[in-house]
Amino acid sequence: MNFKSDNTATAAAEILASLTAVNESPASAYGDDPWSRKLDETFSALFERDVRVFTVASGTAANAIALASVVPPWGAILCHREAHIECDECGAPEFFSGGAKLVLMDGERAKVTPETLKQAIGRNARGIHSVQPAALSISQTTERGAIYRPDEIAALGGIARASGLAFHMDGARFANAVAALGCAPADMTWRAGVELLSFGATKNGALAAEAIVVFDLARAEEVERRRKRGGHLFCKGRYPAAQLLAYLEGGLWLRLAARANGLAARLAEAAGAHLSVPAESNQVFIKPGVEALARLRAAGAEFYDWGADGSGEARLVVSWNQSEADVAQMCALLGSLR
């Protein structure tokens, strides 16, 4: 019963088939192949406007390169205290930007609110003595499994625009958010003010296939050159491109995400009063105590502890291909803790 991370999941059969299909003959290098050239068209149709798409190998690279393209070394990136760029990227955004500072904000379920954003902007507007706020970055879904609604994103986007901030979204689990809300991808991105999206696929059935989606085309060349300088321009670009095309074809990305969300909802229901935050996507947070977590592990469940040491809280992540048997067994275990 492995609920550690959706990074542990296998690749979807459709994704593997796409790799086989592009492996039959030589193709032009560095993105000049038919599959790479099709990415802009396919993503533009998905987002209902012209976009540029740049593939990279990891979500960390997508976040760091995107943010570096809009933040100077003396700038500040405003993000939540639990954001992936703060907690799990080993200083990559600071490194790629040449030293930009992360300014951290609080908020329930790892969500930034208009109030905390305004406060953070105000605290860092002291002329030459302060780093200059240059970008807002939010995670969709958040590191606590919460989902920003389009109106919430638009509220943040309005503040960012009025304050001269670029707006970046870390969409490592973007598919889970879209599948849960059932809204158009455009509604939670550019229509709400987002200019740069780190579009994740690896957690949801792909392998080493992530992308930076640029909605403000004036920023495209900066991203393109920083991708090359940062070592993420694939020489055999057809392989990540083919994965992303297969991922979107026929709504595969949403079907896989919806399955993970649905199974996670079953875990959340079984957890009952031990659920520590509402479950909205494929992440479930429980807080039954240290002894109860030990009993779950003794019964064969695998997961990560969450929060401070000894908090008795844990995170369960459901993958796109999680077995029904694992979920049923885990539900029974959670039910036994009541």
DRENTORTOR-849617 format. One record per residue: residue in one letter; x, y, z of N, C-alpha, C in turn. Coordinates in pm, whole numbers, padded with zeros to 5 digits, always signed. Last residue first. Layout:
BEGIN
AXYZXYZXYZ;...
END
This chain:
BEGIN
R-01091+00475+01416-01192+00560+01478-01224+00515+01620;L-00923+00302+01292-00863+00397+01386-00966+00479+01460;S-01054+00159+01103-01027+00092+01231-00967+00186+01335;G-01054+00325+00882-01177+00307+00957-01156+00245+01093;L-00794+00280+00795-00830+00412+00847-00958+00404+00930;L-00822+00013+00710-00729+00048+00817-00764+00182+00880;A-01007+00044+00504-01040-00040+00619-00950-00007+00737;C-00858+00203+00330-00985+00255+00386-01023+00176+00511;M-00659+00024+00260-00625+00142+00338-00749+00206+00401;Q-00806-00161+00114-00738-00204+00236-00704-00084+00324;A-00894+00002-00097-00992-00065-00010-00928-00107+00122;V-00648+00073-00209-00736+00176-00154-00837+00114-00059;D-00550-00173-00295-00475-00093-00199-00565+00010-00130;A-00750-00245-00478-00728-00327-00359-00652-00250-00252;E-00721-00065-00682-00844-00060-00602-00826-00137-00472;S-00396+00081-00713-00486-00033-00724-00607-00015-00634;Q-00318+00375-00891-00329+00308-00761-00429+00193-00773;N-00259+00528-01111-00277+00384-01130-00281+00308-00999;W-00228+00788-01019-00326+00763-01125-00357+00614-01142;S-00196+00777-00657-00145+00787-00793-00253+00751-00894;V-00249+00960-00367-00303+00855-00454-00253+00879-00596;V-00079+01014-00070-00096+01058-00208-00140+00940-00294;L-00108+01119+00254-00133+01005+00166-00157+01060+00026;R+00079+01244+00519+00023+01271+00387+00009+01140+00310;A+00019+01289+00873+00078+01221+00758+00008+01262+00630;E+00088+01371+01216+00019+01396+01090+00093+01328+00976;G+00221+01372+01451+00118+01270+01433+00037+01288+01307;S+00431+01533+01516+00299+01595+01506+00186+01493+01493;G+00693+01452+01525+00605+01412+01633+00466+01471+01627;D+00813+01733+01355+00842+01601+01409+00750+01571+01527;A+00556+01914+01171+00669+01906+01263+00690+01763+01313;G+00436+01780+00856+00440+01876+00965+00563+01856+01052;W+00409+01425+00805+00397+01564+00759+00400+01656+00879;D+00541+01112+00687+00496+01199+00796+00494+01342+00745;Y+00439+00940+00394+00533+01031+00459+00465+01100+00577;F+00375+00585+00366+00338+00726+00348+00445+00810+00416;E+00247+00260+00342+00364+00345+00326+00318+00488+00295;A+00111-00009+00530+00091+00118+00460+00222+00197+00457;G+00134-00242+00682+00180-00243+00544+00162-00114+00467;A+00082-00238+00947-00012-00314+00865+00025-00311+00717;A+00269-00065+01041+00285-00206+01076+00194-00295+00993;R+00155+00173+00953+00278+00123+00890+00298-00024+00919;L-00062+00189+01129-00085+00184+00985+00037+00129+00912;R+00074+00208+01372-00011+00091+01346-00039+00077+01196;A+00193+00458+01343+00277+00339+01356+00197+00212+01329;L-00032+00617+01348+00047+00609+01224+00139+00488+01227;A-00104+00581+01614-00193+00532+01509-00119+00522+01376;E+00108+00709+01745+00085+00566+01765-00003+00508+01655;V+00081+00979+01657+00201+00901+01627+00176+00752+01639;G-00239+01077+01513-00142+01062+01621-00029+00968+01584;P-00398+01125+01295-00451+01036+01399-00359+01019+01518;K-00439+01315+01064-00367+01341+01188-00426+01255+01300;I-00393+01331+00707-00459+01276+00826-00374+01306+00948;F-00455+01438+00384-00377+01461+00506-00456+01414+00626;V-00426+01344+00055-00510+01333+00174-00420+01347+00296;Q-00435+01433-00284-00359+01430-00160-00454+01432-00040;N-00579+01474-00509-00530+01337-00487-00439+01328-00365;S-00816+01704-00385-00749+01650-00503-00701+01508-00473;E-00933+01779-00151-00991+01831-00274-00930+01769-00400;A-01002+01731+00180-00937+01669+00065-01007+01714-00062;P-00944+01955+00452-01035+01900+00351-00957+01845+00232;V-00709+01829+00695-00755+01937+00608-00851+01877+00506;S-00712+01597+00850-00661+01722+00909-00693+01845+00825;L-00913+01334+00943-00876+01417+00829-00834+01555+00882;H-01018+01202+01155-00872+01212+01150-00824+01293+01030;A-01286+01175+01122-01241+01285+01207-01090+01302+01206;G-01240+01002+00821-01335+01064+00914-01276+01181+00990;A-01115+00826+00653-01037+00886+00762-01125+00955+00864;A-01300+00766+00459-01268+00663+00558-01193+00721+00677;E-01292+01001+00312-01416+00963+00381-01388+00861+00490;A-01032+00986+00214-01072+01097+00300-01198+01063+00379;L-01045+00761+00051-00958+00760+00169-01000+00869+00268;R-01221+00860-00142-01260+00744-00061-01174+00734+00065;A-01070+01060-00255-01192+01097-00184-01242+00983-00096;A-00878+00912-00388-00839+00989-00270-00961+01029-00188;L-01028+00819-00600-00980+00723-00500-00937+00793-00373;G-01070+01063-00735-01182+00984-00685-01141+00884-00579;N-00809+01144-00806-00892+01227-00716-01004+01145-00653;A-00741+00936-00981-00665+00956-00858-00746+01039-00758;R-00932+00983-01184-00929+00854-01112-00855+00870-00980;A-00861+01236-01269-00992+01217-01207-00997+01085-01130;A-00611+01188-01388-00620+01270-01268-00752+01249-01195;L-00687+01032-01609-00594+00979-01509-00604+01057-01378;R-00855+01212-01742-00906+01082-01696-00815+01023-01588;L-00684+01423-01802-00794+01445-01708-00852+01314-01657;W-00507+01307-01985-00456+01369-01863-00564+01389-01759;L-00672+01225-02198-00607+01126-02112-00565+01188-01979;G-00814+01370-02389-00839+01396-02248-00777+01296-02152;G-00728+01317-02647-00850+01251-02600-00880+01272-02453;E-00402+01407-02562-00491+01351-02665-00611+01280-02602;L-00228+01478-02360-00345+01561-02383-00447+01497-02476;Y-00040+01272-02377-00100+01306-02247-00229+01385-02266;A+00057+01291-02633-00025+01175-02596-00101+01200-02466;L+00200+01529-02602+00091+01521-02701-00001+01404-02668;L+00386+01455-02409+00288+01559-02377+00172+01558-02475;Q+00533+01259-02550+00463+01227-02426+00353+01328-02396;A+00642+01405-02759+00546+01298-02788+00466+01259-02665;A+00818+01570-02615+00705+01628-02689+00599+01523-02717;P+01012+01397-02511+00918+01464-02419+00797+01522-02492;Y+01103+01311-02782+01058+01219-02678+00972+01286-02570;R+01188+01517-02947+01065+01447-02983+01015+01357-02870;G+01431+01620-02871+01310+01681-02817+01183+01607-02849;K+01712+01545-02817+01610+01460-02880+01473+01502-02827;C+01823+01750-02670+01869+01731-02807+01771+01643-02885;F+01640+01973-02467+01662+01833-02507+01716+01827-02649;L+01751+02213-02268+01708+02197-02406+01742+02056-02450;H+01853+02251-02014+01729+02176-02028+01671+02177-02169;G+02067+02413-01928+02090+02272-01958+01965+02188-01976;G+02042+02683-01897+02025+02600-01778+02037+02452-01804;R+02057+02777-02155+02167+02808-02065+02163+02722-01940;K+01802+02686-02246+01927+02637-02305+02044+02657-02210;R+01634+02834-02074+01625+02689-02079+01754+02630-02135;R+01705+03094-02142+01739+03045-02009+01727+02893-02001;R+01596+03104-02399+01741+03116-02381+01784+03068-02242;E+01320+03071-02345+01390+02982-02437+01541+02985-02415;V+01261+03287-02178+01247+03151-02128+01329+03055-02214;E+01310+03496-02360+01384+03489-02234+01380+03348-02177;E+01118+03441-02555+01261+03430-02588+01346+03421-02462;A+00869+03484-02416+00908+03353-02468+01058+03341-02494;R+00755+03717-02335+00851+03656-02243+00912+03528-02300;A+00569+03782-02519+00686+03869-02511+00794+03811-02421;L+00356+03614-02472+00453+03575-02573+00578+03663-02573;D+00227+03505-02197+00272+03635-02244+00387+03611-02342;F+00218+03233-02154+00098+03299-02206+00129+03439-02258;V+00405+02952-02175+00419+03098-02170+00297+03162-02235;V+00469+02671-01993+00373+02730-02087+00377+02881-02068;I+00710+02439-01962+00681+02577-01925+00589+02632-02033;A+00669+02093-01870+00673+02201-01968+00653+02336-01901;E+00794+01755-01846+00732+01873-01789+00742+01985-01892;A+00871+01439-01823+00810+01528-01923+00732+01638-01852;A+00959+01202-01692+01050+01312-01720+00998+01402-01832;L+00684+01034-01802+00815+01014-01740+00911+01122-01788;A+00331+01041-01703+00443+01059-01796+00574+01024-01727;G+00139+01014-01501+00145+00915-01608+00257+00929-01707;N+00152+01229-01322+00021+01182-01368+00031+01094-01493;K+00392+01337-01266+00319+01278-01154+00193+01206-01200;T+00461+01444-01520+00532+01328-01466+00456+01261-01354;A+00336+01677-01587+00280+01553-01642+00341+01430-01576;G+00275+02027-01528+00326+01896-01487+00257+01781-01556;F+00374+02331-01629+00272+02231-01659+00328+02092-01631;S+00404+02629-01499+00482+02506-01500+00381+02391-01510;L+00314+02919-01666+00264+02797-01601+00367+02687-01613;L+00283+03266-01663+00373+03153-01681+00320+03034-01602;E+00071+03436-01612+00154+03460-01731+00246+03344-01764;V-00257+03468-01492-00133+03390-01491-00058+03410-01622;G-00505+03595-01502-00385+03676-01487-00254+03602-01486;A-00722+03448-01562-00713+03496-01423-00584+03570-01398;R-00674+03374-01817-00791+03459-01794-00793+03515-01652;W-00448+03207-01776-00431+03341-01832-00553+03431-01814;T-00590+03003-01554-00456+03049-01590-00461+03191-01645;M-00840+02910-01516-00756+02915-01397-00612+02954-01431;D-00950+02924-01770-01015+02998-01662-00927+03009-01538;A-00808+02751-01934-00787+02895-01950-00842+02974-01831;P-00913+02502-01870-00778+02537-01824-00749+02686-01835;A-01250+02517-01761-01157+02527-01872-01019+02564-01817;C-01342+02294-01490-01344+02421-01561-01245+02418-01677;G-01354+02086-01311-01427+02073-01436-01434+02202-01516;L-01231+02057-01067-01322+02171-01086-01406+02158-01212;A-01083+01819-01098-01170+01838-00982-01273+01947-01005;A-00937+01860-01332-01032+01748-01325-01130+01767-01210;V-00779+02077-01253-00874+02092-01364-00980+01983-01358;A-00630+01954-01046-00714+02071-01019-00820+02088-01128;N-00496+01751-01177-00587+01716-01068-00680+01831-01035;A-00338+01898-01356-00443+01810-01407-00544+01775-01298;F-00150+02021-01188-00249+02102-01257-00366+02018-01306;R+00056+01947-01023-00067+01867-01022-00182+01948-01083;A+00239+02141-01095+00284+02002-01090+00165+01906-01090;G+00223+02419-01163+00115+02325-01192+00160+02181-01195;D+00282+02710-01031+00344+02579-01028+00233+02476-01043;M+00244+03011-01199+00173+02901-01134+00255+02773-01146;H+00321+03357-01174+00361+03221-01211+00278+03119-01133;F+00312+03680-01275+00230+03580-01205+00263+03442-01261;A+00498+03978-01203+00466+03867-01291+00395+03760-01209;L+00378+04283-01064+00437+04151-01043+00402+04058-01157;G+00268+04538-01046+00378+04515-01138+00448+04383-01120;S+00043+04569-00901+00169+04593-00831+00290+04568-00920;A-00161+04499-01066-00159+04637-01016-00026+04673-00950;R-00097+04226-01096-00091+04318-01212-00080+04463-01166;A-00146+04130-00837-00014+04117-00899+00002+04217-01012;I-00418+04182-00809-00322+04248-00720-00183+04245-00782;G-00519+04014-01009-00545+04158-01013-00447+04236-00927;G-00438+03762-00921-00386+03816-01046-00406+03966-01057;L-00594+03727-00697-00450+03740-00680-00387+03802-00805;A-00840+03711-00830-00819+03813-00726-00671+03836-00702;A-00800+03489-00993-00820+03621-01054-00799+03733-00953;I-00790+03288-00803-00671+03317-00882-00681+03456-00942;E-01054+03299-00715-00946+03322-00620-00817+03358-00693;D-01193+03232-00946-01211+03366-00890-01103+03399-00788;P-01107+02962-00989-01071+03069-01083-01087+03209-01025;R-00984+02823-00678-01091+02844-00776-01050+02959-00870;Y-00714+02623-00586-00759+02760-00608-00872+02761-00711;I-00724+02346-00376-00737+02394-00513-00784+02539-00511;A-00501+02160-00158-00613+02251-00184-00609+02302-00327;G-00284+02006-00085-00391+01943-00161-00510+02031-00192;R-00080+02139+00023-00173+02078+00118-00296+02022+00046;E+00047+02254-00183+00120+02148-00114+00038+02086-00001;T-00222+02303-00422-00123+02345-00324-00056+02225-00260;T-00234+02201-00774-00289+02219-00641-00180+02260-00542;Q-00080+02496-00786-00213+02446-00819-00202+02298-00858;S+00090+02751-00614+00087+02611-00655-00057+02566-00676;I+00220+03073-00716+00128+02988-00640+00132+02846-00695;S+00420+03356-00707+00412+03216-00749+00317+03141-00657;L+00481+03676-00828+00399+03596-00738+00397+03455-00794;A+00765+03892-00862+00678+03784-00910+00600+03722-00795;A+00889+04112-00748+00890+04099-00893+00796+03991-00945;P+00972+04337-00497+00876+04234-00539+00864+04229-00691;Q+01307+04396-00437+01189+04449-00504+01095+04337-00546;V+01467+04414-00121+01447+04343-00247+01315+04393-00308;S+01550+04742+00005+01468+04621+00007+01478+04548-00127;H+01678+04980-00021+01717+04895+00091+01645+04760+00093;I+01565+05133-00219+01692+05068-00248+01734+04970-00139;G+01228+05089-00116+01327+05150-00202+01452+05067-00218;R+01065+04911+00024+01140+05014+00097+01254+05069+00012;A+00872+04702+00011+00870+04816-00081+00941+04935-00018;N+00785+04477+00155+00907+04472+00074+00907+04582-00031;R+00546+04500+00281+00664+04483+00365+00795+04494+00286;G+00365+04511+00065+00391+04630+00144+00517+04620+00229;I+00367+04245-00019+00412+04351-00111+00450+04476-00032;A+00258+04125+00206+00394+04091+00164+00450+04196+00069;Q-00001+04238+00211+00091+04261+00322+00235+04235+00281;K-00106+04132-00027-00091+04278-00011+00007+04311+00101;L-00102+03859+00042-00024+03909-00072-00001+04059-00059;T-00281+03844+00251-00141+03814+00278-00052+03863+00164;E-00517+03918+00108-00469+03996+00222-00322+03970+00249;P-00553+03722-00090-00528+03862-00127-00471+03944-00012;T-00361+03430+00010-00485+03507+00004-00454+03650-00041;V-00228+03116-00075-00205+03259-00062-00340+03330-00073;K-00250+02806+00091-00303+02898-00009-00267+03043+00026;A-00203+02597+00268-00094+02641+00179-00144+02731+00067;R-00411+02581+00442-00404+02481+00335-00305+02523+00226;E-00395+02927+00527-00447+02793+00551-00441+02709+00424;G-00089+03105+00519-00225+03088+00471-00270+02944+00489;D+00200+03320+00477+00122+03217+00544-00017+03210+00483;M+00484+03369+00263+00354+03410+00316+00286+03291+00382;L+00818+03478+00199+00723+03375+00235+00596+03433+00298;V+01016+03550-00066+00945+03614+00044+00825+03528+00076;L+01321+03461-00192+01184+03415-00173+01127+03482-00050;K+01532+03665-00394+01491+03620-00262+01347+03570-00265;A+01775+03594-00651+01647+03650-00606+01605+03587-00473;G+02015+03496-00759+02011+03542-00621+01882+03603-00574;G+02001+03408-01017+02119+03482-00978+02111+03544-00841;S+01799+03241-01089+01774+03385-01102+01895+03470-01066;F+01898+02991-01029+01872+03023-01169+01850+03172-01190;F+01915+03015-00743+02032+02990-00826+02009+03033-00970;E+01651+03055-00659+01752+03155-00627+01874+03139-00719;P+01535+02815-00757+01489+02946-00806+01589+03058-00778;A+01695+02619-00609+01702+02632-00755+01648+02766-00806;G+01706+02553-00339+01754+02685-00380+01761+02705-00530;C+01588+02300-00324+01730+02315-00294+01788+02448-00343;E+01321+02251-00346+01395+02271-00470+01539+02316-00447;D+01134+02239-00135+01177+02116-00201+01261+02135-00327;C+01042+02477-00019+01074+02362+00066+01146+02247-00004;E+01003+02675-00218+01066+02708-00091+01120+02583-00022;I+00875+02553-00427+00995+02630-00459+01071+02670-00333;H+00650+02449-00297+00755+02358-00342+00884+02434-00370;A+00536+02633-00011+00549+02614-00155+00665+02521-00188;E+00485+02701+00248+00493+02559+00218+00513+02530+00069;R+00467+02979+00239+00571+02918+00320+00590+02769+00290;H+00399+03098-00091+00356+03047+00038+00473+02979+00108;C+00575+03383-00233+00515+03250-00238+00473+03206-00099;L+00731+03617-00434+00638+03600-00324+00567+03465-00338;I+01051+03690-00503+00945+03600-00547+00855+03576-00427;A+01226+03989-00564+01164+03898-00468+01055+03817-00536;G+01547+04095-00703+01402+04087-00693+01356+03988-00588;W+01805+04110-00774+01765+04190-00657+01613+04185-00634;P+01814+03956-01008+01882+03908-00887+01843+03983-00760;P+01473+03972-01144+01615+04006-01142+01680+03956-01013;V+01238+03761-01293+01283+03817-01165+01432+03849-01173;V+01163+03625-01517+01085+03745-01483+01133+03814-01357;S+01314+03400-01551+01290+03483-01669+01218+03613-01638;A+01309+03270-01312+01430+03345-01345+01409+03437-01464;L+01064+03136-01338+01076+03249-01246+01199+03334-01276;A+01129+02942-01534+01019+03036-01555+01036+03159-01466;I+01339+02805-01408+01364+02876-01533+01255+02980-01558;A+01206+02702-01180+01323+02788-01166+01350+02869-01292;N+00992+02544-01282+00969+02655-01189+01085+02754-01191;A+01131+02360-01446+01023+02444-01500+01000+02565-01412;A+01305+02239-01263+01359+02318-01374+01252+02410-01432;T+01113+02113-01101+01204+02212-01043+01263+02300-01152;G+01002+01932-01277+00922+02044-01230+01006+02152-01167;S+01222+01837-01548+01168+01828-01412+01084+01949-01378;A+01302+01870-01811+01304+01736-01754+01237+01725-01619;V+01096+02060-02043+01210+02045-01954+01197+01909-01885;T+00965+02232-02328+00978+02113-02246+01105+02117-02162;F+00772+02508-02375+00912+02467-02368+00924+02346-02275;V+00544+02679-02576+00564+02568-02484+00709+02522-02492;R+00340+02966-02610+00465+02898-02642+00490+02794-02534;V+00006+03027-02732+00104+03011-02625+00233+02956-02685;D-00295+03178-02821-00161+03144-02864-00066+03138-02745;R-00580+03020-02666-00505+03138-02707-00366+03092-02751;E-00694+02796-02543-00779+02890-02617-00711+03023-02644;F-00560+02587-02432-00575+02708-02350-00650+02821-02421;L-00571+02395-02636-00614+02361-02501-00646+02486-02420;A-00459+02532-02851-00598+02488-02860-00653+02458-02720;S-00201+02562-02751-00280+02682-02782-00428+02647-02793;F-00117+02299-02739-00141+02370-02613-00221+02499-02636;T-00099+02250-03017-00185+02169-02931-00217+02240-02800;E+00086+02446-03107-00050+02438-03164-00145+02364-03070;D+00314+02382-02959+00252+02515-02947+00108+02512-02996;L+00367+02114-03047+00332+02145-02909+00261+02280-02896;K+00459+02068-03297+00314+02060-03278+00271+02104-03137;R+00729+02066-03283+00667+02180-03351+00516+02182-03332;S+00768+01819-03162+00797+01941-03087+00729+02062-03150;W+00694+01658-03379+00620+01650-03253+00644+01775-03168;P+00876+01712-03590+00732+01738-03606+00655+01740-03475;D+01171+01888-03463+01102+01769-03511+00952+01796-03518;D+01334+02067-03341+01296+02094-03480+01231+01973-03544;G+01432+02019-03089+01298+02074-03102+01254+02105-03243;Y+01693+01909-03125+01672+02035-03054+01537+02101-03084;A+01694+01740-03451+01728+01759-03310+01683+01894-03258;S+01483+01540-03662+01566+01657-03637+01582+01681-03487;A+01502+01181-03645+01426+01307-03651+01519+01421-03617;P+01505+00837-03759+01569+00960-03712+01475+01080-03725;S+01241+00607-03652+01333+00662-03751+01397+00789-03697;E+01096+00513-03437+01113+00425-03552+01214+00476-03653;N+01011+00647-03217+01143+00586-03209+01177+00504-03334;V+00760+00733-03190+00856+00831-03243+00998+00774-03249;A+00634+00504-03088+00592+00556-03218+00693+00654-03276;T+00740+00475-02834+00769+00375-02937+00741+00430-03076;L+00621+00694-02714+00766+00688-02726+00808+00588-02832;S+00355+00623-02715+00396+00742-02791+00547+00743-02811;A+00351+00408-02541+00326+00384-02684+00370+00503-02768;L+00386+00539-02300+00492+00450-02350+00474+00422-02498;I+00140+00670-02290+00264+00748-02293+00378+00663-02349;E-00038+00460-02273-00048+00551-02387+00080+00635-02403;A+00031+00350-02026+00056+00273-02149+00053+00363-02272;A+00196+00571-01796+00075+00520-01860+00110+00451-01992;A+00455+00475-01570+00410+00555-01684+00288+00490-01747;T+00395+00430-01213+00449+00393-01343+00401+00491-01450;A+00458+00636-00921+00372+00564-01015+00446+00529-01144;T+00598+00795-00752+00634+00653-00753+00557+00574-00859;N+00490+01043-00756+00615+01025-00830+00655+00878-00838;D+00285+01045-00583+00251+01008-00719+00374+01004-00809;S+00393+00897-00271+00394+01006-00368+00347+00955-00503;K+00310+00704-00074+00414+00805-00047+00404+00924-00142;F+00146+00489-00056+00082+00619-00073+00181+00732-00047;N+00138+00162-00115+00231+00274-00125+00155+00403-00156;M+00085-00119+00000+00000+00000+00000+00089+00124+00000;
END
